[in-house]
Every structure is written in structure tokens, then in C-alpha cells.
Amino acid sequence: MNAAARRQDQSVSKDADREYEMEKENELDELDSDFIDTEDENCTDGQELERQKKSKRKRKPENIHWAREKTKRNGMEGKDYLGYSRSKTGQILYNSETQCRSLGPACSSMKCLKYKKRHCNIITHEERLSIFKKFWTDMSWEQKQIDICSKFDGKERNQKEICEVSQSGN
């Protein structure tokens, strides 16, 4: 087969490809424009076929059973988990054990005793324990972020940092 015949065959196949793509686009446009009611009792076989074409994937991934997702969830809930790292060959190793979150001792610094606005000695151990459990077991990650941000007030500084050029000439 000579070069001219090959070029002609290629142009014919490109035209056929374009026509096929345009037909598929028209079919997709028709499917998008037609709303198919799933609860309609008068549904015909043709509509059922269109509905099957429209669905992309039947099963969702069950990522709650994946090891990395379990690790992430346990870390966000304050439970103990195995952290992961990569070896030099690129293999994932679950080797660093992290302990669960635990309530530390109450604040007993001299500053807290000196300043009256801190109120560290007013909160009892039971109140601290209930706040700790509520934070680490009952809240999602987004709720934890909102809770922490709501406890602080943004204040402007009295004096802004100004970078000036040294007057020594250097």
C-alpha cells in the first residue's frame, strides 16, 4: 500500500471517529435533558436501559475497612494507633506505635495561682475529665477545629513590627 492510500484511509477513519463522537455526545445530551423518574410505575424498558447507561458505578468503596483510614480515624478520636512510614524501597511500614490521648495533670504553676484571670484552680478534676472525653470522643474533626477557634478572641497587637533599615550604613 502506498503512502497516498494510507493517508486517505487515515482521513476516512478520522472522519468516522468524529461522526461517532458526535453521535455519542448527542445521545448523552438527550440523556441529560430527559429526567427519568425512578418511582414512575409506567417506566418502559427503553427508559430502564437509559437509566442503566446513566449510572456510573454501582458500588462505593468501603474505605472504613482500609488500614490507613482506621489509623486516621483512631488518631482523630484520640485512640492508640500504629503510625506508618516508608522504607528506603518505598514500602509502607506500620511501625510507630502511638498511645491514646490521656488527661494530664492539672495546672499548678505559680503564674496561675498569682493571676486571678486564669481560674485554673476553679475547674475540678471531674469537669476536666468530662471536657476531655467530650472533646476526644464526641466531636468530629471539624467540630474540634470550631471549638478551639471559638475559645480564642483575635486581638490586634498594640505595636506592629516594623523592619527598618539600619542607620549604621551596613
C-alpha positions in Angstrom: 0.0 0.0 0.0 1.5 3.3 -1.0 1.6 6.5 1.2 -1.3 8.2 -0.6 -3.6 5.3 0.1 -2.6 5.2 3.8 -3.2 8.9 4.2 -6.7 8.5 2.6 -7.5 5.6 4.9 -6.4 7.6 7.9 -8.5 10.6 6.9 -11.5 8.4 6.4 -11.0 6.8 9.8 -10.7 10.2 11.5 -13.9 11.3 9.9 -15.6 8.2 11.1 -14.3 8.8 14.6 -15.6 12.4 14.6 -19.0 11.2 13.5 -19.1 8.5 16.2 -18.0 11.0 18.9 -20.7 13.5 17.8 -23.4 10.7 17.9 -22.3 9.8 21.4 -22.4 13.4 22.5 -25.9 13.8 21.1 -27.0 10.7 23.0 -25.5 12.0 26.2 -27.2 15.4 25.7 -30.5 13.6 25.2 -30.0 11.6 28.4 -29.1 14.7 30.4 -32.1 16.6 29.1 -34.6 13.8 29.9 -35.4 13.5 33.6 -36.1 9.9 34.4 -38.4 9.4 37.4 -37.3 6.3 39.3 -40.6 5.9 41.2 -42.7 6.0 38.0 -44.8 2.8 37.7 -45.2 3.4 33.9 -41.5 3.0 33.2 -40.8 1.2 29.9 -37.9 -1.0 29.0 -36.3 1.8 26.9 -36.3 4.1 29.9 -34.8 1.4 32.1 -31.9 1.0 29.6 -31.3 4.7 29.6 -31.2 4.7 33.4 -28.7 1.9 33.4 -26.5 3.8 30.9 -26.6 6.8 33.1 -25.4 5.1 36.3 -21.7 5.2 36.6 -20.8 3.0 39.4 -22.9 0.7 41.5 -20.7 0.1 44.5 -19.0 2.7 46.6 -15.5 1.9 48.1 -15.7 0.8 51.7 -12.8 2.8 52.9 -13.8 2.3 56.6 -12.0 -1.1 56.5 -8.8 0.2 55.0 -5.8 0.2 57.4 -4.8 3.8 56.7 -8.4 5.1 57.2 -8.6 3.2 60.5 -5.3 4.8 61.6 -6.6 8.2 60.6 -9.9 7.7 62.4 -8.2 6.4 65.6 -5.8 9.3 65.6 -8.7 11.8 65.3 -10.6 10.1 68.1 -7.7 10.0 70.5 -7.3 6.2 70.5 -3.9 4.4 70.2 -2.9 3.5 66.7 0.1 2.4 64.6 1.7 5.1 62.6 3.2 4.4 59.2 6.4 5.3 57.5 8.1 4.4 54.2 11.2 2.3 53.9 14.0 3.2 51.5 12.5 0.8 48.9 9.2 2.7 49.1 7.3 0.0 51.0 4.8 1.2 53.6 5.6 0.0 57.2 3.2 0.3 60.1 5.8 0.5 62.8 5.5 3.6 65.1 3.0 2.9 67.9 1.2 6.0 69.3 -0.5 5.8 72.6 -4.1 7.0 73.2 -4.7 10.5 74.4 -4.8 10.8 78.2 -5.7 13.7 80.6 -2.6 15.3 82.0 -2.2 16.7 85.5 -4.0 19.9 86.5 -2.1 23.2 86.1 -0.2 24.1 89.3 2.1 26.8 88.2 2.8 29.9 90.2 1.6 32.2 87.4 -1.8 30.5 87.5 -2.0 31.0 91.3 -0.8 34.6 91.1 -3.1 35.8 88.3 -6.9 35.8 89.0 -8.0 35.8 85.4 -6.7 32.2 84.7 -9.1 30.3 87.0 -7.1 27.1 86.8 -7.8 26.1 90.4 -11.6 26.6 90.0 -12.1 23.7 87.5 -12.4 20.4 89.2 -10.9 17.1 88.0 -14.4 15.7 87.1 -15.1 18.8 85.0 -11.7 18.5 83.3 -12.4 14.8 82.6 -15.8 15.4 81.1 -14.5 18.1 78.8 -11.6 15.8 77.8 -14.0 12.9 77.0 -16.4 15.2 75.2 -13.7 16.7 73.0 -11.9 13.4 72.1 -14.9 11.0 71.7 -18.0 13.0 70.8 -16.7 15.6 68.4 -15.7 15.3 64.7 -12.5 16.8 63.4 -14.4 19.9 62.1 -16.2 20.4 65.4 -12.9 20.2 67.2 -11.5 22.9 65.0 -14.5 25.1 65.5 -14.5 24.5 69.3 -10.8 25.5 69.6 -11.3 28.6 67.4 -14.3 29.7 69.4 -12.4 29.8 72.6 -9.9 32.5 71.5 -10.5 36.1 70.6 -8.5 37.7 67.9 -6.9 40.9 69.2 -4.8 43.3 67.3 -1.3 44.0 68.7 -0.6 47.3 70.2 2.6 47.8 68.3 3.2 46.4 64.9 6.6 45.1 63.9 8.5 47.4 61.7 11.6 46.4 59.8 13.7 49.4 59.4 17.0 49.8 57.6 19.9 50.0 59.9 21.2 53.6 60.3 24.8 52.4 60.6 25.0 52.2 56.8 25.5 48.4 56.5 
